[in-house]
Amino acid sequence: MPENEAAAVDYLQEQGYSPTTIEKDESGVVILIFRPLPDNQLIGLFQALPMHLSAKTGIVMGDQPSIT
């Protein structure tokens, strides 16, 4: 959610992951975009996502459908 943007980014940076881009959808939900990672590092990013600060979580890899 927009009110959790700074806290979510700080939390992820503490875990070693920084978003490369931050966007907002039409309803104001913040979307964090990360650089492409090797397959063996994706689980670490997924585990680092701050679920306690998230309205919803989805992962899109390349042209694959979203995993929510």
GROMACS elastic network, one bead per residue, 0.5 to 0.9 nm:
[ bonds ]
;  ai    aj funct       b0    kb
    1     4     6  0.54171   500
    1     5     6  0.65754   500
    1    28     6  0.74854   500
    1    29     6  0.52143   500
    1    30     6  0.58893   500
    1    53     6  0.73639   500
    1    54     6  0.63536   500
    1    55     6  0.57314   500
    1    56     6  0.86281   500
    2     5     6  0.53060   500
    2     6     6  0.85255   500
    2    24     6  0.83815   500
    2    28     6  0.65284   500
    2    29     6  0.59736   500
    2    30     6  0.57187   500
    3     6     6  0.76948   500
    3     7     6  0.84552   500
    4     7     6  0.53350   500
    4     8     6  0.59400   500
    4     9     6  0.85914   500
    4    30     6  0.87012   500
    4    53     6  0.60367   500
    4    54     6  0.78051   500
    5     8     6  0.52138   500
    5     9     6  0.62104   500
    5    10     6  0.85975   500
    5    30     6  0.67425   500
    5    32     6  0.89820   500
    5    53     6  0.83113   500
    6     9     6  0.52186   500
    6    10     6  0.60891   500
    6    11     6  0.85098   500
    7    10     6  0.51008   500
    7    11     6  0.60134   500
    7    12     6  0.86004   500
    7    53     6  0.77243   500
    8    11     6  0.50712   500
    8    12     6  0.61780   500
    8    13     6  0.85845   500
    8    49     6  0.81408   500
    8    50     6  0.62178   500
    8    53     6  0.62887   500
    8    54     6  0.80472   500
    9    12     6  0.51762   500
    9    13     6  0.61186   500
    9    14     6  0.86298   500
    9    17     6  0.85912   500
    9    18     6  0.69146   500
    9    19     6  0.73703   500
    9    32     6  0.83449   500
    9    50     6  0.89649   500
   10    13     6  0.51196   500
   10    14     6  0.62459   500
   10    15     6  0.87654   500
   10    18     6  0.84641   500
   11    14     6  0.51932   500
   11    15     6  0.65488   500
   11    16     6  0.89615   500
   11    17     6  0.87853   500
   11    48     6  0.82679   500
   11    49     6  0.83230   500
   11    50     6  0.69430   500
   12    16     6  0.63706   500
   12    17     6  0.51766   500
   12    18     6  0.61679   500
   12    19     6  0.81912   500
   12    45     6  0.85478   500
   12    48     6  0.63534   500
   12    49     6  0.66827   500
   12    50     6  0.72064   500
   13    18     6  0.51480   500
   13    19     6  0.83965   500
   14    17     6  0.73964   500
   14    18     6  0.87991   500
   15    18     6  0.86525   500
   15    44     6  0.89734   500
   15    45     6  0.84825   500
   15    48     6  0.61901   500
   15    49     6  0.89211   500
   16    45     6  0.86520   500
   16    48     6  0.85279   500
   17    34     6  0.79830   500
   17    45     6  0.68734   500
   17    48     6  0.78462   500
   18    21     6  0.89535   500
   18    32     6  0.89119   500
   18    33     6  0.88166   500
   18    34     6  0.69331   500
   18    35     6  0.87271   500
   19    22     6  0.68516   500
   19    32     6  0.57089   500
   19    33     6  0.52768   500
   19    35     6  0.72431   500
   20    32     6  0.77192   500
   20    33     6  0.58325   500
   20    34     6  0.51452   500
   20    35     6  0.61484   500
   21    31     6  0.82547   500
   21    32     6  0.61817   500
   21    33     6  0.50933   500
   21    34     6  0.68719   500
   21    35     6  0.87417   500
   22    30     6  0.68562   500
   22    31     6  0.56706   500
   22    33     6  0.61197   500
   22    34     6  0.89812   500
   23    28     6  0.89670   500
   23    29     6  0.83415   500
   23    30     6  0.58084   500
   23    32     6  0.65557   500
   23    33     6  0.78177   500
   24    27     6  0.76585   500
   24    28     6  0.52753   500
   24    29     6  0.53551   500
   24    31     6  0.56081   500
   24    32     6  0.86753   500
   25    28     6  0.52768   500
   25    29     6  0.54655   500
   25    30     6  0.67195   500
   25    31     6  0.72358   500
   26    29     6  0.75019   500
   29    55     6  0.78435   500
   29    56     6  0.89463   500
   34    37     6  0.81932   500
   36    42     6  0.88904   500
   36    61     6  0.82675   500
   36    62     6  0.88485   500
   37    40     6  0.80210   500
   37    41     6  0.60732   500
   37    42     6  0.62182   500
   37    45     6  0.88661   500
   38    41     6  0.55024   500
   38    42     6  0.66430   500
   39    42     6  0.53504   500
   39    43     6  0.77566   500
   40    43     6  0.67679   500
   40    44     6  0.81008   500
   41    44     6  0.53939   500
   41    45     6  0.66816   500
   41    46     6  0.89159   500
   42    45     6  0.51359   500
   42    46     6  0.61844   500
   42    47     6  0.85974   500
   43    47     6  0.60570   500
   43    48     6  0.85019   500
   44    47     6  0.51095   500
   44    48     6  0.61015   500
   44    49     6  0.88260   500
   45    48     6  0.50089   500
   45    49     6  0.64139   500
   46    49     6  0.54469   500
   46    59     6  0.84300   500
   47    50     6  0.82749   500
   48    51     6  0.86332   500
   49    52     6  0.87631   500
   49    53     6  0.87895   500
   49    54     6  0.83990   500
   49    57     6  0.83861   500
   50    53     6  0.54478   500
   50    54     6  0.63959   500
   51    55     6  0.80112   500
   51    56     6  0.80070   500
   51    57     6  0.75753   500
   52    55     6  0.84954   500
   54    57     6  0.65958   500
   56    68     6  0.77348   500
   57    67     6  0.82965   500
   57    68     6  0.57929   500
   58    66     6  0.59586   500
   58    67     6  0.52801   500
   59    65     6  0.84622   500
   59    66     6  0.54158   500
   59    67     6  0.50802   500
   59    68     6  0.65827   500
   60    63     6  0.75417   500
   60    64     6  0.62722   500
   60    65     6  0.62551   500
   60    67     6  0.65148   500
   61    64     6  0.54864   500
   61    65     6  0.75909   500
   61    66     6  0.75708   500
   61    67     6  0.89238   500
   62    65     6  0.85565   500
   64    67     6  0.87655   500
